């Protein structure tokens, strides 16, 4: 549990004047309480005025993660979840070939258990120009995301302390999961023989929708894409003993809200990619529309 009063004390010190030795020592004591690094404390106090910028930097880093509700333990868990995966991907990155399309990493789950996925690299689809504009736009957007991911990853590797890594891990968490979801949308989008859409979010042979229904669909799809990374993080964290009652409630509430949006997509005849179905099942969400027939079959199987 994060001590909010202590967090406020750090913020007050950073916002106030701290030019005297006594004031600098107060800040050094705050930092010592956070990292238990006696050698760092002694270093600051040997040359307090020369180390003041360093002290401000360290306290600002701790303040940022505490204001986000994160502890050092949370940051270490996030690091252990993301960095090994990115190390695998970046180590397999091929050298760019002149006049050839950019190759981006794609998650290939095949039929392997979760956690054993393999990353391969693909170029732009041969039918790229035939795809809807919003699907075509995924490729350049993901190319920019991948550049951002690599920059944050390389910076993160140079930093040893969790409080220093947090800012970059936060960027990686948000960007990497979005990247994977969007790449799955791009690769799994299917065109029918007559050029029609068969990918996730594409309409099947259903009656024309009203503007209100189209808006509901768009909002549902956006909500799922935005919140699936958070749900996946909570599901992963739920395996830990420290998972609190509040976190359990947050997990169940988010799972229920995403299930509602999935039901909206299915209700209007939208299809889900195989990749999305796997993600949903792993998070305890039913990727098929509940019908009376399904319910009866479920009861019989029990």
Secondary structure, DSSP 8 states (H G I E B T S, - for coil): ---HHHHHHHHHHHHS---SHHHHHHHHHHHHHHH--HHHHHHHHHTTTTSHHHHHHHHHHHHHHHHTT--HHHHHHHHHHHHHHHHHHHHT-----TTS---EEEEE-TT--TT--EEEEE-S-TTGGGS-HHHHHHHHHHHHHHHHHHHHHHHHHH--SHHHHHHHHHHHHHHHHHHHHHHHHHHH--B-TTS-B-STT---S-----HHHHHHHHHHHHHHHHHHHHHHHHHHHTTSTT--HHHHHHHHHHHHHHHHHHHHHHHTT----HHHHHHHHHTT---S---HHHHHHHHHH-
